[in-house]
Amino acid sequence: MEFGHTVKLIAPQFVKPYVKTNKNDAADAEAICEAVGRPNMRFVPTKNTEQQALLGMHRARQGFVTERTAQANQIRGLLAEFGLVIPVGIRSIGRKLPEFLEDAENGLSGASRALFARLFEHFRALDRQVEELEREINAWHREDTASQRLQAILGIGPLTASALVASVGMQGSSIPADSLLRGSALYPARVLPAERRTCSASANAATRTYSRC
């Protein structure tokens, strides 16, 4: 782009139908040339460094969330072997585990208490990472006009709005409905069922729905 070229990115699944022989560099190049000339071909929006950095934060946050959930499940499962049950929910770990560690009459040995204290510290470290990344993402969201406009849609919060903007490359005050619909597949939006049906009906219906932003 810096050299004046027009860059178009194509999703691999849209190129595959044009591959005529076994996969190799030459066949792939020919298929790309064939696909790019199709009049109705859909292209993936290019991303700048700021968008890539934001998507990196989203991916890192999701990774920490997955690790935190796994750690919580491990703690809950190990405690259940001692007959100690923690209610469902990630926040229940922070409420109940300290109580179990302080209770001298619940049958936990010294080694078990030390183990659970170590696992709990790891859990809290992951939780802090998630919270810190969420604060950074929310700070970016408050500075971006398109992300704030997306948040006005029922069921979409700062995390989803910022991820959509970074994924589909929406800039300025105009938000293309077709770009938003394609972007919704890249990041699961927290949209109510009725709202999702309205948004996915057609591009025109989506335009009407998002016009109130």
C-alpha positions, 0 to 999 in steps of 0.5 A: 500500500505504501508503494501505491498498490491496491491490496485485496485479501481473500479468505482461503475458502473463497480461493479453494474452488478455483484450484484446478490441480494438486495444491502447490505454489503455482496452482495456488497463484493461478487460483488467486488470480482467477478468484480476484477477477470474479465480480462478486468476490468478497475480500477481507478488510486490511488492518493497520498496526493499531487494529492488529495490536487491539486484536492481539489484546483480545486474543491474549485476553481470551487466552487468559480467560481460557486458562483461568477457567481451566484453573478454576475447574481444576481447583473445584475438582480437587476440592470435590475429592475432599468433599468440599464443593464450590458453587458454579461460577468463576467468582465463587472460587474467590469467595469460597476457597479462602474460607476453606483454607482458613477452616481448620476443621474441614479435613484438609492436610497441611500439604493440601492447603499449601497446594490449594493456596498455590493454585489460588495464587495462580488463579488470581494472577490470571484474573488480574491479567484479564482485568488489566487487558479489559481496562486497556481495551475499554480505554481504547473503546472510549477513544474510538467513535465507531466502537462507541456507535456499535455499543449503542446496538442492543446487546453489544458491549465495549469488548464486542464493539472494539473487536468488531471495529478492529476485525472489519476495519470500520473507519469514520462515521459510516459503518457498512452493514455488510462489513458488520455482518461479516465481522460478526462471524469473526468475534461472537457478539453478545446479541439477544436472539431477537436482535440477532435474527433482525441483524442477519435477515439481510443487509438492508434490514441490518442497515435499518437496525443500525441506523439508530447509532 
